[in-house]
Amino acid sequence: VLDAYRRAAALRAARDPEGAAREYERALAHDPENVRIHLDLAEALREAGRPREALARLREAVRADPDRLEARAALAEALLRRGREEEAIRELTRGIRAAGVYPWPAAALRRLAGLHRRRGEEEIARALERLAECGGGNLRAPR
């Protein structure tokens, strides 16, 4: 797994996303639940001009670990690139909730605030931005 992953990373660095995707696929064959490999494969597929396949891999990453904010945030960004704003908001919100104990990642909260602002939901956007600016606490995420 590690050898295929390293080869994939080297191929991406050399700007060969197709070759990288093939190596990430090899790595996944040995470790199909590895979220990091799914995320990197999705990025390589996107770079290779294969956005539908990238989106499918991001969904697999979320399926493998539904509580991982990084996977849901990446899925949300891919959905936004395809104009699916409502789904993106839903995925990002689920990711923030899954983060569990405050502090939630400020970048995700700010991104969600921006999405709500684009929809004209200024009050929600301001509340999310205020939450992102809070510097601590031990609040539980609303479920």
N, C-alpha and C positions, 0 to 999 in steps of 0.2 A: 504494500500500500504506500509506504513512505517513498519508495523509489519512483513509482508512477506519479505521485503527488509532486515530488521534486522536479521530475522531467516536465510535468505540466506547467509548473511555475516558471521554469526556465524558458519554455516555449512561449508562454504569455509575455515574458519579459523581452523575448526576441520578436515580438509582434506576429506570432503565428497562432492565432486563436483556434484555428481548426485542429492543428496538431495538439494544442493544449487540451481542447475538448476531448480528443481521443484518449489522452493520458488520464484525464479526470474520470472518464468513463471506466477505464481499467481500474483505477483506484476504487471507484464506487462498487465495482463487481466484487471486491473483497471486503468492503465496508459500506454497505448500502444505507445505513442509518447515519452516516457521518454528515452532519449539517454543513460543516465547513467545506467539504468537498462539493456538496450540492450547490452552495453559494458561489464557489469559485467556478464551477462548471457553468452555472447560469451566466456569470459575467463573461466567460470565454465565448459562450454561445451568442450573447448579445453583441460582443465585439466582432463575431464572425457574421453578423447580419442575420441571425436566426432567433428573432425575438419570441416567437411562439414556443420554441423549444426551451428558451431561457425561462419563460414564464412557467412552463410545466415543471422545470427543475426547482424553481422557487417554491412552487406549491408542494413539491416533494420535501423540500427543506422544512417547511412549516409542518407538514404531516409528521416528519421525523421528530420534531421538537416544537410543539405548538406554543410553548411558553417562551421561546427564544425571540426576544425583541428584534435582534439583528435580522433574523429570517423574515419576520413579518414586515419590517421596515423596507427590506429589499424588495419584497413582493409588492408592497404599496408603491414604491417608486416605479416598478415595472408596469403596474396597472395604470399609473398616471401617464406614463409614456404612451400607453395605448388609449388614453382618453377615458379611462374607467374610474373617474374620481370617487364616486360613491363607494365602490369596492375598496379603493385605496384608503379612504377614511375608515372604513370598517376594519380593515386589516391593521392599520396603524393603531387604532383605538384598542383592538384586541391585544396587540403587542404591548402597549403601555400598561394595560390592565394585568397582563401576564407577568410584567416585571415585578408585581407583588408589592414589596415594601418600598415606600418613598425613601430616598429621592428617585423619581423616575428620570430617565435620561432626558436632559433638557433639550437636546437636539430633536428628539422625537416629538416632544411636546410643542416645540416651536414649529416644526413641520406641520403637525396637525392643526395648530393655530392658523397657519397660513392657508391651509386647505379650507378651513371654515370661513376665513376672511374672504377667500375667492368666491364662496357661495353666498356672501352677504350676511353671514352670521357673526357679526362683530362682537356681540356680547360673549359668545362662546370663545371666540378667538382671544379676546382680552383676558378672560379667565384662565385659559391655557397658558398664555404668556406670563401671567402673574405666577402661576404654579411653577413654570419653568424657572422663574427668577428666585423663587424661595430657596434658601440655602440649606435646608436641613429638615429635621422633623422625623417622626416615626409614624407616619400615617399609612393606613392600608389602602390599596387601590380599590376603587369601587368595583363591584362585580356585577 
